[in-house]
């Protein structure tokens, strides 16, 4: 057995970067920064228009307001446009008052409408980007966002845990209490997961009642602690439901530097499937760097009935778990 010292927070590294999905560059710029820059440009342009009243600066002002609507929002763009218009009316001759107030107002409103349409388009784009990556019921990432987030963690020199979780008994709950009760159970389950993991761990819903978690851990002792506590926490969270539910976990320990997890996700799914079959709740194994089709059981290698685990083969026949007697070997130490 592994000797475990220190708290879970001490064993789990806090160096993992905050997860940033592949947002377009214009969605990564903080609004406060964009507002400060655009306000500065507006003041400079106002000053320049006062020095050179014969040069038309209207296009520059329109462009600044358009950027304001896109990067900050419509309210900021409207306030900035109004401020620019007032300064031009009272402090310069850039606007020809001979055109009359009605024509001036018409031009201003037309330009403002174009600017505000950009702000609406930006807001719609953010909403579509969000719902293309976030599961609306649970608030977890979807499969697409999960792979994007794992891709962002390439090159981190730490062990990783890939946890495949399945909520057992959900169909029976739906049949007995209705789908609203099932949705409520999934929502509560997801909340419990997020409360049990760090903000920079990756949590996604990949199926109706199937979830995956990807997290960095400092060493094997930390992996053991985290997986065991997560198993206890999640099963406690759903054992209080009116209909009996269980959570089966397949936990795959990945070597340092792991980034591509297509095969590993299938292996973790296989671990979860056999944990469910054995009614053991939790099944852990190592991924072998030199052989992606082989998994080595993490001690203990016996199920709850005391039976030695037999070779486990995934449903697509792509992964084996070889039963070992005694203590589980650590292929990551080689």
Residue pairs with C-beta under 8 A, 6 or more apart in sequence:
1 299
1 327
2 220
2 221
2 224
3 221
4 11
4 221
4 224
4 225
5 221
8 222
8 225
8 226
8 229
11 217
11 218
11 219
11 221
11 222
11 225
11 226
12 198
12 215
12 216
12 217
12 218
12 222
12 226
13 158
13 216
13 217
13 218
14 198
15 158
15 216
16 153
16 156
16 158
16 198
16 200
16 201
16 215
16 216
17 152
17 153
17 156
17 200
18 199
18 200
19 149
19 152
19 153
19 200
19 202
20 28
20 152
21 133
21 145
21 148
21 149
21 152
22 148
22 152
23 129
24 129
26 70
26 71
26 122
27 126
27 129
29 71
31 71
31 72
31 73
31 76
34 67
34 68
34 71
34 72
35 68
35 71
35 72
35 76
38 64
38 67
38 68
38 71
38 72
38 80
39 80
41 64
42 61
42 64
42 80
42 83
42 84
45 57
45 60
45 61
45 64
46 84
46 87
46 88
46 91
46 92
48 55
48 57
49 55
49 57
49 88
49 92
49 94
50 91
50 92
53 92
53 93
53 94
56 94
57 94
58 94
61 81
61 84
61 88
62 111
62 114
62 115
64 80
64 84
65 77
65 80
65 81
65 84
65 111
65 112
65 115
66 77
66 114
66 115
66 118
68 76
68 77
68 80
68 81
68 115
69 76
69 77
69 115
69 116
69 118
69 119
69 122
70 118
70 119
70 121
70 122
71 122
73 119
73 123
74 115
74 116
74 119
74 120
77 112
77 115
77 116
77 118
77 119
78 112
78 115
78 116
81 108
81 111
81 112
81 115
85 95
85 108
88 94
88 95
89 95
89 97
95 104
97 104
132 144
133 141
133 142
133 144
133 145
133 148
134 140
134 141
134 142
134 145
135 141
135 142
135 204
135 205
137 183
137 186
137 187
137 205
138 186
138 187
138 189
138 190
138 205
139 190
139 194
140 190
140 193
140 194
140 203
140 204
140 205
140 211
141 149
141 202
141 203
141 204
141 205
142 204
142 205
142 206
143 204
143 206
145 204
146 202
146 204
146 206
146 212
146 214
147 261
149 202
149 204
149 214
150 202
150 214
150 259
150 261
151 259
153 202
153 214
153 216
153 259
154 259
155 257
155 259
156 216
156 256
156 257
157 256
157 257
158 216
158 217
158 218
158 256
159 216
159 217
159 218
159 219
159 220
159 222
159 223
159 253
159 254
159 255
159 256
159 332
160 214
160 215
160 216
160 217
160 253
160 254
160 258
161 213
161 214
161 215
161 216
161 217
161 223
161 226
161 227
161 251
161 252
161 253
161 254
162 212
162 213
162 214
162 251
162 252
162 254
162 261
162 264
162 265
162 268
163 212
163 213
163 214
163 215
163 227
163 230
163 249
163 250
163 251
163 252
163 268
164 210
164 211
164 212
164 249
164 250
164 251
164 252
164 265
164 268
164 269
164 271
164 272
165 193
165 210
165 211
165 212
165 213
165 234
165 247
165 248
165 249
165 250
165 272
166 209
166 210
166 211
166 247
166 248
166 272
166 276
167 185
167 186
167 189
167 209
167 210
167 211
167 238
167 245
167 246
167 247
168 209
168 245
168 246
168 247
168 248
168 276
169 243
169 244
169 245
169 246
170 182
170 185
170 186
170 208
170 209
170 245
172 243
173 181
173 182
173 185
173 241
173 243
173 245
174 181
174 182
176 243
177 242
177 243
181 242
181 243
185 238
185 241
185 245
186 209
188 237
188 238
188 241
189 211
189 234
189 237
189 238
189 247
190 203
190 205
190 211
192 233
192 234
192 237
192 238
193 203
193 211
193 213
193 234
194 203
196 229
196 230
196 233
196 234
197 203
197 213
197 215
197 230
198 215
201 213
201 214
201 215
201 216
202 212
202 213
202 214
202 215
203 211
203 212
203 213
204 211
204 212
204 213
205 211
206 212
210 269
212 265
212 268
213 230
214 261
215 226
217 223
217 226
220 253
220 330
220 332
223 251
223 253
223 284
223 298
224 284
224 298
227 249
227 251
227 282
227 284
228 282
230 249
231 247
231 249
231 281
231 282
234 247
234 249
235 246
235 247
235 281
238 245
238 246
238 247
239 245
239 246
246 281
247 281
248 272
248 273
248 275
248 276
248 281
248 282
249 272
249 275
249 281
249 282
249 283
250 268
250 269
250 270
250 271
250 272
250 273
250 274
250 275
250 283
251 268
251 271
251 282
251 283
251 284
251 285
251 298
252 264
252 267
252 268
252 271
252 284
252 285
252 286
252 287
252 295
253 284
253 285
253 286
253 287
253 298
253 332
254 261
254 264
254 287
255 287
255 289
255 332
256 332
258 264
258 287
263 292
263 293
263 318
263 319
264 287
264 292
266 314
266 316
266 318
266 319
267 285
267 287
267 295
267 314
267 318
267 319
269 314
270 312
270 313
270 314
270 315
270 319
270 321
271 283
271 284
271 285
271 295
271 312
271 321
272 283
273 314
273 315
274 283
274 312
274 321
275 281
275 282
275 283
278 303
278 304
278 305
278 309
279 303
279 304
280 303
280 304
283 297
284 297
284 298
285 295
285 296
285 297
285 298
285 321
286 295
286 296
286 297
286 298
286 328
286 330
286 331
286 332
287 295
288 294
288 295
288 296
288 331
289 331
289 332
290 331
290 334
293 318
293 319
293 320
294 319
294 320
294 321
294 322
295 312
295 319
295 320
295 321
295 322
296 321
296 322
296 324
296 328
296 329
296 330
296 331
297 309
297 321
297 322
297 323
297 324
297 328
298 328
299 327
299 328
300 328
301 308
301 309
301 323
301 324
301 325
301 328
302 308
302 309
303 309
308 323
308 325
309 321
309 323
310 323
311 320
311 321
311 322
311 323
312 319
312 320
312 321
313 319
313 320
